[in-house]
């Protein structure tokens, strides 16, 4: 099965265990948060050197992100904050630390700044984007999250993955319990929403995750029929 490249904030929290751990990975271990822009206008780009300079002033791309530069041809020699030059951003842009943490904590970020890059791919500064980014729009790359999480959580030699037979047994048990409860598994995502609402308030498990497991129940039960 092909896994998605990006995870939502809630999916990332579920994978690492809790919101505090996700914030730790972002703040102290460099885990990146991304947002997708589609021809989003940025009025300017400012270098990280603290002098309000724009040494980029060119179109370019980096990773999954690209930008086009539109110079102010009428007043080309003004400082960046005085010029009418602008950029259009398209693709997945890395967000700066402060907005990344705010999103991980469940807040919306107003006029979210995004990381800009030199032509060689090294970080340069930030694009100022007049767009609000909510937690439903922020994303974390699954391979990066798994790499950071594994580094801080070495595998326990005493823990063994479920065998195919054990997994099928558990899925059959789930099938029997859901059938007894009158939950229709022919529509796994609707059934997942029902089960998610049955969970205690302190148990965090998304309906999406439940639904993916429920999809396998029918096949598991068929495999055990005599």
C-alpha positions as CSV (number, residue, x, y, z in Angstrom):
1,X,0.0,0.0,0.0
2,X,1.3,3.5,-0.9
3,X,1.4,5.8,2.1
4,X,0.8,9.5,1.8
5,X,3.7,11.9,1.9
6,X,2.1,14.4,4.3
7,X,0.2,13.9,7.6
8,X,-2.2,16.4,9.2
9,X,-1.3,17.8,12.6
10,X,-3.8,15.5,14.3
11,X,-2.4,12.4,12.5
12,X,1.1,13.4,13.5
13,X,0.0,13.7,17.1
14,X,-1.6,10.3,17.0
15,X,1.7,8.8,15.7
16,X,4.0,10.3,18.3
17,X,1.6,9.9,21.2
18,X,0.5,13.4,22.3
19,X,0.6,17.1,21.3
20,X,3.5,17.9,23.7
21,X,5.8,15.3,22.0
22,X,5.0,16.8,18.6
23,X,5.9,20.3,19.9
24,X,9.1,18.9,21.4
25,X,10.1,17.4,18.0
26,X,9.4,20.7,16.2
27,X,11.1,23.0,18.7
28,X,14.2,21.0,19.7
29,X,14.7,18.5,17.0
30,X,14.0,20.4,13.8
31,X,10.8,18.7,12.7
32,X,9.3,20.8,9.9
33,X,5.8,22.0,9.3
34,X,4.6,22.8,5.8
35,X,1.7,24.6,4.2
36,X,0.6,24.4,0.6
37,X,0.1,27.6,-1.5
38,X,-1.5,27.9,-4.9
39,X,-0.3,31.0,-6.7
40,X,-0.3,32.8,-3.4
41,X,1.0,36.4,-3.5
42,X,3.8,37.5,-1.2
43,X,4.4,41.2,-1.1
44,X,8.1,40.8,-0.3
45,X,10.9,38.5,0.8
46,X,13.2,39.5,3.6
47,X,16.6,38.0,4.4
48,X,17.4,36.6,7.8
49,X,20.3,39.0,8.3
50,X,18.2,41.6,10.1
51,X,18.8,44.4,7.7
52,X,15.4,44.2,5.8
53,X,17.2,43.2,2.6
54,X,15.9,41.1,-0.3
55,X,18.9,39.5,-2.0
56,X,16.7,36.9,-3.7
57,X,14.8,39.0,-6.2
58,X,14.5,36.1,-8.7
59,X,12.2,33.2,-9.5
60,X,13.3,29.8,-8.3
61,X,12.3,26.5,-6.7
62,X,13.3,24.2,-3.9
63,X,12.1,20.7,-3.1
64,X,8.3,20.8,-3.5
65,X,8.1,24.6,-3.6
66,X,8.5,27.2,-6.4
67,X,8.2,30.9,-6.6
68,X,8.1,33.5,-9.4
69,X,9.4,37.0,-9.0
70,X,7.6,40.0,-10.5
71,X,9.8,43.1,-10.2
72,X,8.6,46.7,-9.8
73,X,9.7,48.0,-13.2
74,X,8.5,51.5,-12.5
75,X,10.6,52.0,-9.3
76,X,13.3,49.3,-9.5
77,X,15.8,50.9,-7.0
78,X,13.6,51.2,-3.9
79,X,14.2,49.2,-0.8
80,X,12.2,46.0,-0.6
81,X,9.6,47.3,1.8
82,X,9.0,50.4,-0.4
83,X,8.9,48.6,-3.7
84,X,5.8,47.2,-5.5
85,X,7.7,44.0,-6.4
86,X,6.1,40.8,-5.4
87,X,6.3,37.0,-5.6
88,X,3.8,34.2,-6.4
89,X,4.3,31.1,-4.3
90,X,3.1,27.6,-5.4
91,X,3.7,24.3,-3.8
92,X,4.6,23.1,-0.3
93,X,6.6,25.7,1.8
94,X,8.3,25.1,5.1
95,X,6.9,27.4,7.9
96,X,9.1,29.2,10.4
97,X,9.5,27.9,14.0
98,X,7.0,30.2,15.7
99,X,4.0,29.5,13.4
100,X,4.9,25.8,13.3
101,X,4.7,25.6,17.1
102,X,1.4,27.6,17.1
103,X,-0.1,25.2,14.6
104,X,1.1,22.2,16.6
105,X,-0.6,23.7,19.6
106,X,-3.9,23.9,17.8
107,X,-3.9,27.6,16.9
108,X,-4.6,29.4,13.6
109,X,-1.6,31.5,12.3
110,X,-2.5,34.9,10.8
111,X,-0.5,36.2,7.8
112,X,1.8,33.1,8.1
113,X,5.4,33.6,7.1
114,X,7.1,30.9,4.9
115,X,10.7,30.0,4.5
116,X,12.6,31.2,1.4
117,X,15.8,29.8,-0.1
118,X,18.9,30.7,-2.0
119,X,19.5,29.2,-5.5
120,X,21.6,26.4,-3.9
121,X,18.8,25.4,-1.6
122,X,20.1,26.9,1.7
123,X,17.6,28.9,3.8
124,X,17.7,32.6,3.0
125,X,14.8,34.4,4.8
126,X,11.1,34.5,4.7
127,X,8.2,35.3,2.4
128,X,5.4,37.3,4.0
129,X,2.1,35.8,3.0
130,X,-1.2,37.4,3.8
131,X,-3.0,34.2,4.3
132,X,-4.3,32.6,7.5
133,X,-3.2,28.9,8.1
134,X,-5.2,26.7,10.3
135,X,-4.3,23.3,11.7
136,X,-6.4,21.6,9.0
137,X,-4.1,23.1,6.4
138,X,-0.7,22.5,8.0
139,X,1.1,19.3,7.2
140,X,4.1,17.3,8.4
141,X,6.1,15.0,6.1
142,X,5.6,11.4,7.2
143,X,9.1,10.2,6.4
144,X,10.6,13.1,8.5
145,X,8.3,12.4,11.4
146,X,9.1,8.7,11.4
147,X,12.8,9.4,11.3
148,X,12.7,11.8,14.3
149,X,10.3,9.6,16.2
150,X,12.4,6.5,15.7
151,X,15.6,8.3,16.8
152,X,14.0,9.2,20.1
153,X,12.2,5.8,20.5
154,X,14.6,2.9,19.7
155,X,12.7,-0.4,19.2
156,X,12.0,-2.5,22.3
157,X,13.5,-6.0,21.8
158,X,10.7,-7.4,24.0
159,X,8.0,-6.1,21.6
160,X,7.2,-8.3,18.6
161,X,5.0,-7.3,15.7
162,X,1.7,-9.2,15.3
163,X,1.9,-12.2,13.0
164,X,-0.6,-12.4,10.1
165,X,-2.6,-15.0,12.0
166,X,-2.7,-12.9,15.2
167,X,-3.8,-9.8,13.3
168,X,-6.6,-11.8,11.5
169,X,-7.8,-13.1,14.9
170,X,-8.1,-9.6,16.3
171,X,-9.9,-8.4,13.2
172,X,-12.4,-11.3,13.6
173,X,-13.0,-10.3,17.2
174,X,-13.6,-6.7,16.1
175,X,-16.0,-8.0,13.4
176,X,-18.0,-10.0,16.0
177,X,-18.2,-7.1,18.4
178,X,-19.3,-4.6,15.8
179,X,-21.8,-7.0,14.4
180,X,-23.3,-7.6,17.9
181,X,-23.5,-3.8,18.3
182,X,-25.3,-3.4,15.0
183,X,-22.6,-1.4,13.4
184,X,-22.5,-1.8,9.5
185,X,-19.0,-2.5,8.3
186,X,-19.9,-2.4,4.7
187,X,-19.4,1.4,5.1
188,X,-16.2,1.4,7.1
189,X,-15.8,5.2,7.4
190,X,-19.3,5.7,8.7
191,X,-18.8,2.8,11.1
192,X,-15.5,4.4,12.1
193,X,-17.2,7.7,13.0
194,X,-19.7,5.7,15.2
195,X,-16.8,3.9,17.0
196,X,-14.8,7.1,17.4
197,X,-17.8,8.6,19.3
198,X,-17.9,5.6,21.6
199,X,-14.3,6.1,22.8
200,X,-13.7,7.6,26.2
201,X,-12.8,11.3,26.1
202,X,-9.1,10.7,27.1
203,X,-8.5,8.1,24.3
204,X,-7.3,9.8,21.1
205,X,-7.9,7.8,18.0
206,X,-9.0,9.3,14.7
207,X,-11.9,8.0,12.7
208,X,-9.6,7.8,9.7
209,X,-7.3,5.3,11.5
210,X,-10.3,3.3,12.7
211,X,-11.7,3.2,9.3
212,X,-8.5,1.8,7.7
213,X,-8.5,-1.1,10.2
214,X,-12.2,-1.8,9.6
215,X,-11.6,-2.2,5.9
216,X,-9.6,-5.3,6.7
217,X,-12.2,-7.0,8.9
218,X,-14.3,-8.5,6.2
219,X,-11.3,-10.1,4.5
220,X,-10.0,-11.5,7.8
221,X,-13.4,-13.1,8.6
222,X,-13.7,-14.6,5.2
223,X,-10.2,-16.2,5.6
224,X,-11.4,-18.0,8.8
225,X,-14.6,-19.4,7.2
226,X,-14.6,-23.2,6.9
